[in-house]
């Protein structure tokens, strides 16, 4: 995995969908699909944030 750029939002480090896809050597659509499927069954995402355009 290549070095990731540090991105922060209000002091919290975040990873973009593209960064995750690059890290797992997959397409960002796969990451999005997996995330959306997990939303319905996992309560850990209740405090998720959307950083559109970052």
Buried (B, 14 or more C-beta within 10 A) or exposed (E): EEEEEEEEEEEEEEBBBEBBBBEEEEEBEEBEEEBEEEEEEEEEEEEEEEEEEE
